[in-house]
């Protein structure tokens, strides 16, 4: 009976830590959104700096979404992870090819 209690206690602790990480990530994402909104609303930055910064903030938020909220870090999600990362890689290659064609 004590083994079952230890297992439940371990699972509760694990769930508590997972929820804490998700709340921290959610707070960071809200913070990044507020920063992005402030950059655009105040026009305090030159567009040459604002656009790359906004893209970086967007990529970080997408990574948080995949890693924490879509549970890509958990076991058993290897195939969906591979497909998503493969799609991202294909999109990067497509954009790079289109940029190279237009630039040439």
N, C-alpha and C positions, 0 to 999 in steps of 0.2 A: 504494500500500500504506500509506503514512503517513496518508492521509486516513481509511482504515478504522480505523487505530489511534487517531487523534484522536477519531473518532466513538465508538469503544468506551470510550476514556478519559473522554470527556464524559458518556456514559451511566452509567458506573460512578460518577462524581462526583455526578451527579444522583440516582442511586439511593441513594447514601450519605447525601446531604442529606435525602432524603425519609424514609429510615429514622430518621435523627436526629430529625426533626420528629415522626414517629410515636411514638418512644420518649419524647420530652419530653411529648407530649400524653397518652400512656398514664400517665406518672408523675403528671401534673397530675390526671388523672381518678381515679387511686388516692388521691391526696391529698384531693380533694374528697369522695370516698366516706368516707375516714377522718374528715374534719371533720364530715360529715353524721352518721355513726355516733356520734361523740363528742357532738354536740349532743343527739341523741336519748337516748343511753345515760346521760349524766350529768345530764340535765334541768337544766343550768346556766342555760338561758335560759327566759324566759317564752314561752309558746306564741304570743303575739302577734308575737314577733320570730323565733321558731324556724321557724314554718311558711313565712313568706315567704322566709327565708334558704334553707331547704331547696328551695323551688321554684326559686329563682334558681340554686342549685347544679345542680339537675336540668336546667334549661334550658341552662346552659353545657355540661354533659356531653353533652346531645343535640346541641348545635351542634358540639362536637368530634367526635362520632361521625359526623355527616353530612359535615363538612368534611374530616376526615383519613382516617377509616377506611372511609367509603363513597365516597371520592374525588369528592365533589361539586365540588371546586375544579378538576378536570381538564377539558380540552376533551372534547367529545362527550357530556357528561352534562347538557346543557341541558334536554332534555325531562324526564328523571327529576327534575331539580331543580325545574323548573316545577310538575310534578305534586305533589311533596312539599310545596313552599312553598304551593301552592294548597290542599292538604289542611290544612295548618297554619292558613292564613287562614280556611278554612271552619270549622274547629274553634273558632277564636277567636270568630268571628262567632256561632256556635251557642251557645257558653258565654255570651257577652255578651247574646244575646237571652234565654236562659233566666234569667240573673241579673236582667235588666230586667223580665221577666214576674213573677218571684217577688217582686222588690222592690216592684213597683207595687202 
